[in-house]
Amino acid sequence: MRICTLYALLPLATVTFACESCYGPQNNVIHTRNVRRMQPDAQGATVGPRAPLEWGQINFLHTTDTHGWLEGHLKEQNYGADWGDYVSFTRHMRHKAGNLGVDLLLVDTGDLHDGAGLSDATTPNGAISNVIFENVDYDILAIGNHELYETDIAYETFSQFSKVYGEKYITSNVQIIDPATGKFEYIGSKYRYFTTDHGLRIMAFGVLFDFRGNSNVSRVQKTADLVKETWFLDAVNYKDPIDLFVVAGHNAVRPTVSGSTFGTLYNTIRGLRPEIPIQTFGGHTHIRDFVVYDEKSTGLESGRYCETLGWVSMSGINSTTFRGNMKPRGVPNPTRKATKVSRSTGTASAGLASATGLSKRATALSSMVYSRRYLDWNRLTFAYHAVGSQDNTFDFNSGKRVTADVTKARKELNLTALYGCAPATYCQSCKPFGAEGNLFGLVQTALSTVVVNTSRADTPRLILINTGSLRFDLVKGPFTFDDSFIVSPFKDAFEFIPNVPYASASRILNLINRTPETKKRNNLSPRDFHFSTSSPHDSCVDPPLTSYGALHPRGIITRRQTTTLTPGYVTTDDFGTDGDDTPHSKIPYYRQPSYIQANASFPLDKSLPATVDLVFLDYIASNVVAALKSVGESYTMADVGYYLPQSFTTNSYLPEYARVAWQAGVPNCPVGEGVGSG
């Protein structure tokens, strides 16, 4: 593991520090089936897994879109484990696989930062969190688009992160200009051919979707061109035997999703090698999903933000060199054929192959059987599957060390500094727009209150932002420096055009809401940000917080069992509705607008002003100017200036609002029950 220094700690002004009492009593506590938590202010899960995992000939653990959430979700019971817990879990699972005589591979499909303070409070992003991430011994990793937006992050990925994992970090269609040669080189390896501990021969690729928002030091090859490359075709038709293809990618696993290129990859590989199973692992859309391509090929996508750990197991791979157990004893085994379950009738049907004309050769006499599961990211889940729910035997020293590293980094980065006490939970999509508890209504109030140029404070203003600038829910309790990144991590400055006729300015919101956002950060539709996954495009969520000083005694923990469901993921995929490892009640989902507007300093008599300052983010400036032209105004980008100093950004206004409006209860902020509980 490489050594890292804190490159640049973001300064904080006028902050107070929460004490342990902000998060509950310090004396003896009764938890309902809680396990001991690793981060001192995390909450334990109360509902555990429904059944043991099914172990097959080869098994996979999959993470994706972690976005810096390595401390876990400190305000959310379902997702309270930290990266140290995961390190211990992977150690247990590797030992278990060895004892069962089967293979276990660990896969990650990218997007390591832009989402939490642990990754975003350093320069470059990920300088500390990547080092913590590297404590997990992955077998296959792929790059995400968030590794490529900024030049310094792309080079950190190339010069540091990729070197830690070597050939395991696969970037089949992503290159970067090597500073040493001035020529484009692959950031990682083009492919990986390797043999597992029990003799399975695997060919792996790592493919990013056709991303175009990267900085100019890198380039992303379109998948349609990649599959024509001689080296790629040679790898598919490799000189040595292949028992299984693994395609990992920051890429929607379902080929019918807009932007996914997995269909192209599947068709190419299957057309050349119809007899060999293909297993894909996706990401980017932040959902739980499992897809059947044909009777020898499936795909898994495992959510986001350290909320989900994906599991796939399979048996039936024909291999002359496999020397393990096809059906390991003493554990459940996979039994399901790779056939899609109809959502309307519950009957089995063919997958993607039937639509592409490849099914007859690909699926003939297949002996493959599968299982899939989506694990909630908490210690109760990890301990149950690792050691039979014996929490006192769960931790490895390596896991405890990583947990201590997380705690230390959060303290050094000042992530627990307290701005105020959020009086309620505000969600992105569990409430209708405009309803109490909807995040964007809170944002409108905050913008009206604190986004003000003092020299123009009396001038009426309309403030426009894109809802994609907010990445997560805001949960009742301490609102900290960390939460400022969790809810609104990007640093878009506020620009404006002064004295715009109100008749024109008032039309802009409706105009830009008719046009989908097209730039970076808008690859995901609002549907990708909710808990219930009743369709392939749905998803789930929830966030973190808190304060670390000295570690205080936690009191005696008494455990008891509960069957009460907590709000969380409710997933439907190609295998049906039984994929969630822990059952939950469904969280409502409501669509939200792409852009919202706040009004401020309007006449007290409720009359309409003749002109207004039209304020907007620099990120959407070109969209606003184009909309103004469409209503007959002649403004250009030359008319745009900064409304506030560039240092005041979308990462600033919620902390500033908390200082103004959320001081009641500081520092003893009560923590709510999370999204969907009220």
TORGULO-365493 format. One line per field, with one value per residue (C-alpha): residue number from 1; y, z, x; residue in one letter. Coordinates in steps of 0.2 Angstrom, whole numbers. Each point is the difference from the previous one (the first is absolute). Example, Ala and Ser with C-alpha at 12.3 -4.5 7.8 and 13.67 -1.06 7.14 Angstrom:
2
i	1,2
v	-22,17
w	39,-3
u	62,6
aa	a,s
This chain:
678
i	1,2,3,4,5,6,7,8,9,10,11,12,13,14,15,16,17,18,19,20,21,22,23,24,25,26,27,28,29,30,31,32,33,34,35,36,37,38,39,40,41,42,43,44,45,46,47,48,49,50,51,52,53,54,55,56,57,58,59,60,61,62,63,64,65,66,67,68,69,70,71,72,73,74,75,76,77,78,79,80,81,82,83,84,85,86,87,88,89,90,91,92,93,94,95,96,97,98,99,100,101,102,103,104,105,106,107,108,109,110,111,112,113,114,115,116,117,118,119,120,121,122,123,124,125,126,127,128,129,130,131,132,133,134,135,136,137,138,139,140,141,142,143,144,145,146,147,148,149,150,151,152,153,154,155,156,157,158,159,160,161,162,163,164,165,166,167,168,169,170,171,172,173,174,175,176,177,178,179,180,181,182,183,184,185,186,187,188,189,190,191,192,193,194,195,196,197,198,199,200,201,202,203,204,205,206,207,208,209,210,211,212,213,214,215,216,217,218,219,220,221,222,223,224,225,226,227,228,229,230,231,232,233,234,235,236,237,238,239,240,241,242,243,244,245,246,247,248,249,250,251,252,253,254,255,256,257,258,259,260,261,262,263,264,265,266,267,268,269,270,271,272,273,274,275,276,277,278,279,280,281,282,283,284,285,286,287,288,289,290,291,292,293,294,295,296,297,298,299,300,301,302,303,304,305,306,307,308,309,310,311,312,313,314,315,316,317,318,319,320,321,322,323,324,325,326,327,328,329,330,331,332,333,334,335,336,337,338,339,340,341,342,343,344,345,346,347,348,349,350,351,352,353,354,355,356,357,358,359,360,361,362,363,364,365,366,367,368,369,370,371,372,373,374,375,376,377,378,379,380,381,382,383,384,385,386,387,388,389,390,391,392,393,394,395,396,397,398,399,400,401,402,403,404,405,406,407,408,409,410,411,412,413,414,415,416,417,418,419,420,421,422,423,424,425,426,427,428,429,430,431,432,433,434,435,436,437,438,439,440,441,442,443,444,445,446,447,448,449,450,451,452,453,454,455,456,457,458,459,460,461,462,463,464,465,466,467,468,469,470,471,472,473,474,475,476,477,478,479,480,481,482,483,484,485,486,487,488,489,490,491,492,493,494,495,496,497,498,499,500,501,502,503,504,505,506,507,508,509,510,511,512,513,514,515,516,517,518,519,520,521,522,523,524,525,526,527,528,529,530,531,532,533,534,535,536,537,538,539,540,541,542,543,544,545,546,547,548,549,550,551,552,553,554,555,556,557,558,559,560,561,562,563,564,565,566,567,568,569,570,571,572,573,574,575,576,577,578,579,580,581,582,583,584,585,586,587,588,589,590,591,592,593,594,595,596,597,598,599,600,601,602,603,604,605,606,607,608,609,610,611,612,613,614,615,616,617,618,619,620,621,622,623,624,625,626,627,628,629,630,631,632,633,634,635,636,637,638,639,640,641,642,643,644,645,646,647,648,649,650,651,652,653,654,655,656,657,658,659,660,661,662,663,664,665,666,667,668,669,670,671,672,673,674,675,676,677,678
v	0,17,14,16,17,13,11,14,1,11,14,2,16,2,-19,-9,-17,-13,-11,-18,5,6,-18,-8,-4,-5,-12,-18,-1,-14,-2,-12,-13,13,-5,10,14,4,19,7,10,-13,-8,-19,-9,-8,-12,-13,-11,-12,-15,-6,3,-14,-5,-6,-6,18,15,19,15,16,18,16,18,1,19,2,-7,-11,6,-8,9,6,6,-15,-17,-10,5,4,-11,8,-5,-9,-11,-4,-4,-13,-7,-3,-9,-11,-4,-4,-12,-8,-2,-9,-12,-3,-4,14,16,18,15,18,13,19,10,18,18,1,18,15,-4,1,10,-14,1,18,10,-3,7,-10,-9,-18,4,-8,-11,-9,-6,-6,-9,-9,-11,-11,-13,1,-12,11,19,12,19,12,16,9,-5,10,17,9,-1,-2,-14,-9,1,-6,-15,-3,2,-6,-10,-10,-5,-7,-12,-3,-12,-2,19,-2,15,-9,17,13,8,15,10,-7,16,-10,-4,13,-15,-8,-15,-11,6,-19,-16,-3,-17,-13,-19,-10,-16,-1,-9,-15,0,10,10,17,14,17,16,17,12,18,6,12,14,17,11,-4,12,2,-10,-16,-8,-13,-11,-4,-18,-2,3,-9,-17,2,2,-14,-2,-2,-13,-9,0,-7,-13,-2,-13,-9,-7,11,-7,17,17,14,17,14,17,17,-3,-4,-19,0,3,8,15,15,2,-19,-8,-17,-6,3,-9,-15,-1,0,-13,-11,0,-5,-12,-7,-14,10,8,19,9,19,13,17,17,18,0,-2,-14,-18,-11,-18,-3,-16,0,-18,-17,2,19,12,17,8,18,4,17,14,10,-16,-4,-17,-14,-11,-19,-12,-19,-12,-18,-11,8,-14,0,-13,9,4,-10,7,-4,3,-2,4,-9,7,16,4,-2,10,-9,12,0,16,4,16,1,10,14,-2,-19,-6,-13,-2,7,1,14,12,-14,-4,18,-1,-17,-7,-11,-17,-2,10,-9,-18,-13,13,-8,17,5,17,10,18,11,18,2,15,9,-3,-11,-10,-6,-2,-10,-11,-6,0,-9,-4,16,-1,18,-3,-11,11,13,-3,11,6,5,9,9,7,5,10,8,5,8,9,7,6,9,7,6,9,-10,0,19,5,14,-3,-12,-5,0,-13,-12,6,-12,2,-11,-8,15,9,16,15,-12,2,-11,2,5,12,11,1,5,14,7,-1,8,15,2,0,2,19,13,13,14,-5,-7,10,-5,-13,-16,-17,-14,-15,-17,-17,-14,-11,11,-9,-17,-7,2,11,-10,7,3,8,9,-1,4,-17,2,15,-12,-14,11,13,-5,10,17,10,19,12,11,13,12,16,9,-13,4,-10,-5,-9,-6,-8,-11,-8,-14,-8,1,-8,-13,-6,-4,-14,4,-6,3,-9,-6,-1,-17,-7,4,4,-18,-6,8,-8,-16,-11,-9,-6,3,-2,19,2,1,4,11,8,10,4,12,3,5,-9,5,-12,-17,-1,-16,-6,-8,-18,-6,-11,-9,-6,-6,10,-4,18,6,15,11,-4,-9,-10,-7,-8,-7,-14,-13,7,8,-10,8,11,-8,9,3,19,10,10,18,11,8,16,8,17,14,2,18,10,19,10,18,14,18,2,15,-2,5,-16,10,-6,9,7,-7,-13,-7,-17,-11,-17,-12,1,-18,4,18,-5,-8,16,11,-11,1,18,1,-11,13,14,7,4,-5,-10,-8,17,7,-13,4,-7,4,-5,-4,-16,-8,0,-15,-13,-8,16,5,-14,2,19,-3,-12,13,12,-11,-16,5,-6,-15,2,-10,-13,-4,-14,-13,-5,-17,3,1,-8,-2,15
w	0,-5,12,-2,7,2,-15,4,14,-4,12,12,7,16,3,17,4,5,15,2,8,-18,-5,15,18,7,13,-2,-16,-6,-19,-10,-8,-2,-2,6,-12,-6,-2,17,-6,-12,3,0,-11,8,-13,-7,-16,-4,-4,-3,-16,-14,-4,-17,-10,-2,10,-1,12,-9,4,-11,2,17,-2,16,12,8,18,-4,3,17,2,-9,9,-16,-6,15,-3,-5,-11,14,3,-19,1,14,-9,-16,10,8,-17,-8,14,-1,-19,3,12,-11,-15,-11,-8,6,-10,5,-13,0,-14,4,5,16,5,-2,13,18,10,2,-19,-4,14,-7,-16,-11,5,6,6,17,-4,-14,12,12,-15,-5,16,-9,-11,-16,-14,-14,0,-13,-2,3,-9,17,-2,-16,2,7,-6,17,5,-16,2,18,-6,-13,10,17,1,-16,6,16,-9,-15,-13,10,-4,-17,-12,-16,-9,11,-3,6,-6,9,7,-3,-18,-6,-8,5,11,8,18,5,-10,-16,7,13,-3,16,8,17,15,-5,-19,-9,-15,-1,-13,7,-8,8,-11,4,-9,-14,12,-8,15,4,1,-16,7,-1,-14,0,-15,-5,3,-18,-5,14,-5,-17,7,-5,18,6,-12,3,19,-3,-11,12,-4,17,6,8,12,4,-7,14,-7,13,-4,6,-11,2,1,-9,-19,-2,11,-9,-1,4,-12,8,-14,-12,10,3,-18,-5,12,-1,-19,0,15,1,12,14,15,2,16,0,15,-3,8,-3,2,19,0,5,-15,-7,-18,-10,-17,-4,9,2,3,13,7,17,6,18,5,6,15,10,2,-9,-2,-15,0,-14,0,-14,-3,-16,-9,-10,3,-2,13,14,16,12,5,-12,15,16,15,16,-9,-12,-18,-15,-9,-13,-18,-9,-6,2,11,-7,11,-5,0,10,-14,-7,-16,-11,3,-12,-11,-8,-6,-8,-8,10,12,-9,0,17,11,-7,14,12,18,7,16,10,15,3,16,5,17,11,5,19,13,4,-18,-1,16,-4,-16,5,17,4,9,13,0,13,-12,-15,0,-7,5,-18,1,17,-7,-15,11,11,-16,-5,17,0,-18,5,15,-9,-15,13,-7,16,2,4,-9,7,4,-14,7,-12,-13,-18,-14,-19,-6,14,1,-14,-6,11,14,18,1,-18,-1,-15,10,14,-13,-7,17,3,-17,4,17,-3,-19,1,-7,14,-12,-10,15,-4,-18,-3,-6,-7,4,-11,4,-8,12,-6,11,15,2,16,13,15,16,17,12,0,-16,-2,-11,-7,-3,-11,-12,2,-5,-12,-4,-16,0,-13,2,-1,-16,-5,-13,8,-4,-11,-4,11,-14,-8,16,7,-15,1,13,-10,-16,7,9,-17,-6,9,8,-11,8,13,16,-9,-7,13,-1,17,0,4,17,10,10,-7,-16,-7,-17,-8,1,19,15,18,12,17,9,14,13,17,12,4,15,13,-1,15,8,-10,15,1,-16,3,-16,-4,-16,-10,-16,-3,-18,-2,-16,-13,-17,-7,-16,-16,-13,-13,14,8,17,12,-3,15,14,13,-2,1,-1,-16,-1,-11,-15,-9,-15,2,-12,-8,6,14,3,16,1,12,4,-10,4,17,-8,-11,-16,-14,-3,-17,0,11,2,-8,10,-5,2,-12,-4,-8,-7,-18,2,8,-14,-13,8,1,-18,-4,8,-10,11,-7,14,-3,12,0,10,14,16,17,12,15,2,-9,17,5,-9,0,14,10,1,11,14,0,1,15,9,-2,2,9,16,11,10,-4,5,5,-16,0,-14,-10,-6,-18,-17,-1,18,2
u	0,7,3,-11,1,-14,2,-12,-12,-15,-1,-15,-6,-11,-3,-4,3,-13,2,-5,-17,-5,-2,-8,2,17,-6,-7,-11,-11,1,-11,11,14,18,15,4,17,-1,-5,-15,-7,-17,-3,-12,-15,-6,12,1,-14,11,18,9,0,18,4,15,5,-6,1,-1,-3,1,-3,-2,7,3,10,-13,13,-5,-17,-17,1,-18,-7,-2,-1,17,11,15,16,14,9,-15,0,19,-4,-15,11,13,-14,-8,17,4,-18,2,17,-8,-14,11,-7,6,-5,5,-2,-6,-1,-7,6,-5,10,-4,-11,-13,7,12,13,3,-4,8,18,9,-1,-16,4,17,-4,-15,8,14,-13,-10,16,0,-12,8,-11,3,-8,-3,-7,1,-14,-4,3,18,2,-9,15,18,8,-12,3,19,-2,-9,13,16,-6,-17,3,18,-7,-11,11,-8,-16,-5,-7,-3,-4,-6,8,17,10,15,15,10,16,-3,-13,-10,-16,1,-13,-3,-1,1,-9,-6,4,2,3,-4,-10,6,-10,5,-13,7,-7,1,-5,-3,-4,-11,-6,-16,3,4,4,2,18,14,11,15,-11,-10,-14,-2,-18,-4,-6,18,8,-8,8,18,11,7,-18,-5,16,-4,-18,8,15,13,-3,-16,-13,-13,-9,-1,-1,-5,1,-4,-7,-15,-18,-1,-17,3,-17,5,5,19,4,12,0,-12,14,13,-12,-4,18,6,-15,1,19,-1,-18,5,8,-9,0,-2,-1,1,-7,-2,-3,-19,0,-13,-1,-3,3,-2,-1,8,-1,1,18,2,-7,4,0,-1,3,-7,10,8,5,-19,1,12,-4,2,-1,4,-1,4,1,15,8,19,13,11,-12,4,-12,-18,-15,-12,9,-7,-8,-6,-15,5,-7,-14,-8,2,4,-17,-9,-16,-14,-6,-18,-2,14,5,17,6,15,12,9,7,-17,-2,18,-2,14,-10,1,18,3,-12,0,0,6,4,3,-10,1,-5,1,-2,1,7,-3,16,0,9,-15,0,18,2,-15,7,18,0,-18,-5,14,5,13,10,-2,14,17,14,2,-19,2,15,-9,-14,12,7,-17,-4,17,-2,-17,7,15,-11,-12,-15,-9,0,-18,-10,-17,-13,-11,-18,-7,4,-1,0,3,-14,-10,-11,-9,9,-7,-5,6,16,5,18,-2,-13,13,13,-11,-2,19,4,-12,8,19,3,0,13,-1,3,-16,-9,-16,-1,-12,8,-4,12,1,9,0,-6,14,11,-7,6,-9,-13,3,-4,-6,14,17,4,18,15,-2,-19,4,9,-13,-14,8,18,3,7,-10,1,-15,0,-13,-7,-6,-16,-8,-18,-11,-12,15,9,-16,-1,17,-4,-14,11,15,-10,-7,18,9,17,14,16,10,-9,-16,2,-12,-18,-9,-7,18,-1,-14,-1,-13,6,-16,6,17,4,-5,12,3,9,5,15,13,6,8,14,16,10,6,-9,-12,-7,-15,-9,-7,-9,-15,-6,-18,-8,-12,-10,-5,5,10,-2,13,2,-14,7,-7,12,1,-1,-15,-2,11,17,0,10,-9,-19,-6,-15,-1,4,-11,7,-5,8,8,4,17,1,-7,-2,1,-7,7,-2,-17,-11,-9,-16,1,1,12,16,4,18,9,17,0,12,6,14,15,-3,-17,4,0,-17,-7,7,-7,-17,1,3,-14,-12,7,14,17,11,16,13,9,-14,2,10,2,-14,11,18,5,5,-19,-7,-13,10,-2,-18,-6,13,-3,-19,3,10,-15,-15,5,8,-14,7,18,10,-12,-8,-13,2,-15,-5,5,-8,-17,-3,-12
aa	m,r,i,c,t,l,y,a,l,l,p,l,a,t,v,t,f,a,c,e,s,c,y,g,p,q,n,n,v,i,h,t,r,n,v,r,r,m,q,p,d,a,q,g,a,t,v,g,p,r,a,p,l,e,w,g,q,i,n,f,l,h,t,t,d,t,h,g,w,l,e,g,h,l,k,e,q,n,y,g,a,d,w,g,d,y,v,s,f,t,r,h,m,r,h,k,a,g,n,l,g,v,d,l,l,l,v,d,t,g,d,l,h,d,g,a,g,l,s,d,a,t,t,p,n,g,a,i,s,n,v,i,f,e,n,v,d,y,d,i,l,a,i,g,n,h,e,l,y,e,t,d,i,a,y,e,t,f,s,q,f,s,k,v,y,g,e,k,y,i,t,s,n,v,q,i,i,d,p,a,t,g,k,f,e,y,i,g,s,k,y,r,y,f,t,t,d,h,g,l,r,i,m,a,f,g,v,l,f,d,f,r,g,n,s,n,v,s,r,v,q,k,t,a,d,l,v,k,e,t,w,f,l,d,a,v,n,y,k,d,p,i,d,l,f,v,v,a,g,h,n,a,v,r,p,t,v,s,g,s,t,f,g,t,l,y,n,t,i,r,g,l,r,p,e,i,p,i,q,t,f,g,g,h,t,h,i,r,d,f,v,v,y,d,e,k,s,t,g,l,e,s,g,r,y,c,e,t,l,g,w,v,s,m,s,g,i,n,s,t,t,f,r,g,n,m,k,p,r,g,v,p,n,p,t,r,k,a,t,k,v,s,r,s,t,g,t,a,s,a,g,l,a,s,a,t,g,l,s,k,r,a,t,a,l,s,s,m,v,y,s,r,r,y,l,d,w,n,r,l,t,f,a,y,h,a,v,g,s,q,d,n,t,f,d,f,n,s,g,k,r,v,t,a,d,v,t,k,a,r,k,e,l,n,l,t,a,l,y,g,c,a,p,a,t,y,c,q,s,c,k,p,f,g,a,e,g,n,l,f,g,l,v,q,t,a,l,s,t,v,v,v,n,t,s,r,a,d,t,p,r,l,i,l,i,n,t,g,s,l,r,f,d,l,v,k,g,p,f,t,f,d,d,s,f,i,v,s,p,f,k,d,a,f,e,f,i,p,n,v,p,y,a,s,a,s,r,i,l,n,l,i,n,r,t,p,e,t,k,k,r,n,n,l,s,p,r,d,f,h,f,s,t,s,s,p,h,d,s,c,v,d,p,p,l,t,s,y,g,a,l,h,p,r,g,i,i,t,r,r,q,t,t,t,l,t,p,g,y,v,t,t,d,d,f,g,t,d,g,d,d,t,p,h,s,k,i,p,y,y,r,q,p,s,y,i,q,a,n,a,s,f,p,l,d,k,s,l,p,a,t,v,d,l,v,f,l,d,y,i,a,s,n,v,v,a,a,l,k,s,v,g,e,s,y,t,m,a,d,v,g,y,y,l,p,q,s,f,t,t,n,s,y,l,p,e,y,a,r,v,a,w,q,a,g,v,p,n,c,p,v,g,e,g,v,g,s,g
